[in-house]
Amino acid sequence: MDKILRIDMGAEGGPKVTVEPVGDYAGLGGRALTSAIVSKEVPPTCHPLGAQNKLVIAPGLLSGSAGAMSGRISVGCKSPLTGGIKEANAGGQAAQVLGRLGYAAIVLEGKPQDGALYKVFINKDGVKVLPADDLKGLGNYKTVEKAKEAFGEKIACISIGQAGEMKLAAASIACTDPELRPTRHAGRGGVGAVMGSKGVKLIVLDDAGMSMRSPKDPEAFKDANKRFVEGLRKHPVTGEGLPAYGTNVLTNVINEAGAYPTYNFKEGRFGGAAKISGETQAETEKTRGGNPTHGCHRGCVIRCSGIYVDKDGHYVTKQPEYETVWAHGGNCGIDDLDAIAQLDFLDDDIGLDTIEMGATIAVAMDAGLAKFGDAQAAIDLVKEVAKGTPLGRILGSGAAVTGKVFGVERVPVVKGQAMPAYDPRAVKGIGVTYATSTMGADHTAGYAVATNILKVGGDVDPLSPQGQVELSRNLQIATAAIDSTGMCLFIAFAIMDQPETFQALIDMINAFYGLNMTADDVTELGKKVLSMEREFNQKAGFTSKHDRLPDYFKNEPVPPHNVTFDVSDQELDQVFNW
């Protein structure tokens, strides 16, 4: 991966393709590379949907290799949702294929003057940018079907649905899984709207004729990879819980902890949680002939994805993730797995972030547009987005906009981005991450739930403000580094508990690139990424006042523990003082 592909969508005479060496960006991958390019090349005060913003798509350092778990892809830009820097992360096959094609990044620049729509085809022979008028207004599933007809079945696709075309701030970018289904999404921050603003509907990747990327030291790499896989398989979370029940294994756990946001973050427990839990979901899938254990990309050994089918055994969607089940389930008072699966399919097809949409519908329910628990009303609201009606465009702009339009005070967002499936009053470490992350409210930016609730990597009392700032800081640093390798974030469970598994990961990178990195170097990489992102946000106008939760989290106790978020503003301002 020694080259960067740039496509100027606004060039005179039509899109212009250039390929250049990685140059100053050498040694960076994934989030480190997307954030480096965005922070260096995008004016922080530009309009997110304007020609000056750039969409950067980068595989990780080990993508396209035989390294286990190395198939994550990073998508970076200035976010139309937060107004700050954004890195959204997805699984699927795209990172592996892009890595084997030799590209460290694709950079989409400028915007078409005539509002035209294009598709990009990349293979070993080069790059073609073609008109995509035939794809206008299609969802992601039909878009991928058309790509298969045109380019065959041995491809990977990156695409947007109707939400991205309409440039809505909750729009995601879909990546296809090994079965060529557009189910793995770079969901957060409206990255799909930026792809839409560039006039790109679809990127098709074909690595036929390309071989696996080979390490500098094959024997050392093979040995490190083997030790890394062994560590993942012996950890109870990555070796047992996630493969058996998927990420939704967390529903009963978080509900029991009193941290499961219910009815738009009014309560911490949902009476219908058992009906939509990972255990119930896996049993339902197995009974109907689906599969609760599936890898979202080749080379995944955790296999926390799955296949959800209807009562007749027909495919509905991929196994809905914990965040999705919560967002469209407990947060909206809905305890029907089939309805949640339908909402998941709609979000994937229209190209919407499931977290943002679930939070938005709960806000809409608070506003009286529907009743909590009304699954059909929730489905109808999501369908409004695909139609592009005025209501649909409001909802597709996310929870913050919807709250403003309908006069709702209790809107669970930070920097304009909706909170995921953990109440920050009952898991205070994740509250610190929500408040201070460069990305807006984001659980993956520093997953303190691991230590607060699951007791991975130590034990910090979730209900006490003590120790939460240090916990969040360390996890945000570690996460920024992991996101740069192309590794799935779930490896963190094993590497936090098993020093030898963390060492195996470092050994893999060293063997691949001929480096001598230490654990301290990994920490420094994480700090470097966060510093770049913080600097961009400050230049975009962010201050310490943006590193705060909405006031009601400090004033309204959440049952059953009846606690508020009481980490002080002074402490929050210390997160990045390392």
Secondary structure as UniProt FT lines:
FT   STRAND          3..8
FT   TURN            9..10
FT   TURN            12..13
FT   STRAND          16..21
FT   HELIX           23..25
FT   TURN            26..27
FT   HELIX           30..41
FT   TURN            44..45
FT   TURN            48..49
FT   TURN            51..52
FT   STRAND          55..59
FT   TURN            61..64
FT   TURN            68..69
FT   STRAND          73..78
FT   TURN            80..82
FT   STRAND          85..90
FT   HELIX           94..100
FT   TURN            101..102
FT   STRAND          103..109
FT   TURN            113..114
FT   STRAND          118..123
FT   TURN            124..125
FT   STRAND          126..131
FT   HELIX           133..135
FT   TURN            136..137
FT   HELIX           140..151
FT   STRAND          156..159
FT   HELIX           162..165
FT   TURN            166..167
FT   TURN            169..170
FT   STRAND          173..175
FT   TURN            178..179
FT   STRAND          184..186
FT   HELIX           188..190
FT   HELIX           191..197
FT   TURN            198..199
FT   STRAND          200..205
FT   TURN            208..209
FT   HELIX           218..234
FT   HELIX           237..241
FT   HELIX           242..245
FT   HELIX           247..249
FT   HELIX           250..256
FT   TURN            257..258
FT   TURN            263..266
FT   TURN            271..272
FT   HELIX           273..276
FT   HELIX           278..288
FT   STRAND          291..294
FT   TURN            298..299
FT   STRAND          304..309
FT   TURN            311..312
FT   STRAND          315..318
FT   HELIX           322..328
FT   HELIX           330..332
FT   HELIX           337..350
FT   HELIX           354..366
FT   TURN            367..368
FT   TURN            372..373
FT   HELIX           375..387
FT   HELIX           390..395
FT   TURN            396..397
FT   HELIX           399..405
FT   TURN            406..407
FT   STRAND          413..414
FT   TURN            415..416
FT   STRAND          417..418
FT   TURN            424..426
FT   HELIX           428..436
FT   TURN            438..439
FT   TURN            444..445
FT   HELIX           449..452
FT   TURN            456..457
FT   TURN            462..463
FT   TURN            466..467
FT   HELIX           468..485
FT   TURN            489..490
FT   HELIX           491..497
FT   HELIX           499..513
FT   HELIX           519..539
FT   TURN            540..541
FT   HELIX           544..546
FT   HELIX           552..555
FT   TURN            559..562
FT   HELIX           569..572
FT   TURN            573..576
//
